Amino acid sequence: MKTMMIKPLTRTVLALAVAAFVSACGTLGPDFKAPPGATDAAYRHAGAQAGTQVDSAARLPAQWWTVFGDATLDQLETRAMQQNPDVRAAAQRLVQAQAQLGVTRAAQRPALNASAGISNSRTSAETAQGLALGHRSIEGNNYSIGADFSWELDLWGRVRRSVEAADAQALAAQDDRDGVLLMLSSQVATSYWQLRGLDAEIAILNNALATRRESEQLIQARFDAGLSNELDVARARIERANAESDLQEVQRQRNNLEHALAVLAGASPSQPILPAATDALALPLPPSIPVGLPASLLGQRPDLAASVAQLRASNAQIGVAEAAFYPNVSLTGNFGFASKSLSDISQGSARQFSAGPLALSLPIFDGGRNRANLKLARARYDEAVANHEGRLLTALREVEDALSDVQQRQQQGDVQEQARAAAARALLVAQARYDRGVSTYLDVTDAQRSTLAADRAAAQIRTQRLVAAVSVARALGGGWSEGKPEATVAQAGSQ
């Protein structure tokens, strides 16, 4: 009779659980809607510079630095992606976020725990129970083995919203990792072109120093022959010394930059990582960067994608806070065997189990805690919306700044080329006039300083144009596109 009563109870509990599971189709809280992107028709400075592609579907390749066509830069970028400590740290942050997502998802499934135990006990003979047994105590071993079952029936979607928030946080961590990769690749490219620019300046200064030494020797010979004066000798010596001083300063800057580049590539700064270029003066022209349209920026920058993911997580937390106002329903049960003798523990008479309770917890009075938590969740969502709008405006500004730099550096380079040609011509004229005795050596030294300054300025502007191209690529997202959430990050250092 007892067994017959248990079976209907079990079926009833199972039926309630199935009904609750089927009815768990409603989810509290607002469904997430992606924020709008930029509404501008085009970038302000996009079409003003030559060689820049403006196309609604224009995108950089995933390995965007390959557009420069420099094998050494490609090798440095690959090395940095694999060995930079910041990349490894970002990968581990992604692992943590994915592990946290797994922890949150576990709440959607029933929990089943197995247990086993052994105990030895003795009751007092002086208690009421002992006196009822004839002033005797009960003692012996007890063995148990069984399993416990528990499951929260997610009727209002609290767990589902928690999973949605954790999933968005994991996606944000993935986007943050990609953002670290993008920032690192742009820093490597910027440092590389700055270093090559310093190599060009070193080559210019070496050529100038050789010329200054030759001039000093000639002036000294003329002075020894009585054809010149000591002032000209002093001026020649000053120009030679100034050229040597400038060379040492540029070499110092190159050393510091090489140290920084080594750290970016995950190497020790004590080891040379990049020897001076053999054709240092041959700085390339910047490549053509496909710009695209402002509306596509959300899908091209990992920081904006991470911002949207954070916004999604904040939105889901509103549903979690709203679900706290509704009953919490959970189902528990256990099944196992217990016996005072280990040999009898598998007997049917040693069986024990319970189904339920199907527990319901309804908040009645909490001092306003749930209402305050809901207000907090909504305020955090509104803050996330404002932060995202600010990040979008910052991204648009960065693109416009970079495009403006490209435009202005190109125009500056054209004008500087005119100045460099004029300075070179002035040096030839001054030298010829001095050789004929028409002018003093002061005119020659002035022309030498102007020529050297013009040559160095031209190399610096060429370098700045390359760096500006890197800035455009980084501001546009560097060919990044949001992929599916990753299950593992074994290849976190590659892009």
Sequence and secondary structure as in RCSB ss.txt:
>XXXX:A:sequence
MKTMMIKPLTRTVLALAVAAFVSACGTLGPDFKAPPGATDAAYRHAGAQAGTQVDSAARLPAQWWTVFGDATLDQ
LETRAMQQNPDVRAAAQRLVQAQAQLGVTRAAQRPALNASAGISNSRTSAETAQGLALGHRSIEGNNYSIGADFS
WELDLWGRVRRSVEAADAQALAAQDDRDGVLLMLSSQVATSYWQLRGLDAEIAILNNALATRRESEQLIQARFDA
GLSNELDVARARIERANAESDLQEVQRQRNNLEHALAVLAGASPSQPILPAATDALALPLPPSIPVGLPASLLGQ
RPDLAASVAQLRASNAQIGVAEAAFYPNVSLTGNFGFASKSLSDISQGSARQFSAGPLALSLPIFDGGRNRANLK
LARARYDEAVANHEGRLLTALREVEDALSDVQQRQQQGDVQEQARAAAARALLVAQARYDRGVSTYLDVTDAQRS
TLAADRAAAQIRTQRLVAAVSVARALGGGWSEGKPEATVAQAGSQ
>XXXX:A:secstr
 HHHHHHHHHHHHHHHHHHHHHHTT   S           SS TTSSSSTT    TT    SSGGGGG  HHHHH
HHHHHHHH HHHHHHHHHHHHHHHHHHHHHGGGS EEEEEEEEEEEE  TTSHHHHHTTS   EEEEEEEEEEEE
EEE SSSHHHHHHHHHHHHHHHHHHHHHHHHHHHHHHHHHHHHHHHHHHHHHHHHHHHHHHHHHHHHHHHHHHHT
TSS HHHHHHHHHHHHHHHHHHHHHHHHHHHHHHHHHHHTT  TTS  S   TTTT            GGGGGGT
 HHHHHHHHHHHHHHHHHHHHHHTTS EEEEEEEEEEEESSGGGTTSGGGEEEEEEEEEEE     TTHHHHHHH
HHHHHHHHHHHHHHHHHHHHHHHHHHHHHHHHHHHHHHHHHHHHHHHHHHHHHHHHHHHHTTSS HHHHHHHHHH
HHHHHHHHHHHHHHHHHHHHHHHHHTTTT       S  TTTT  
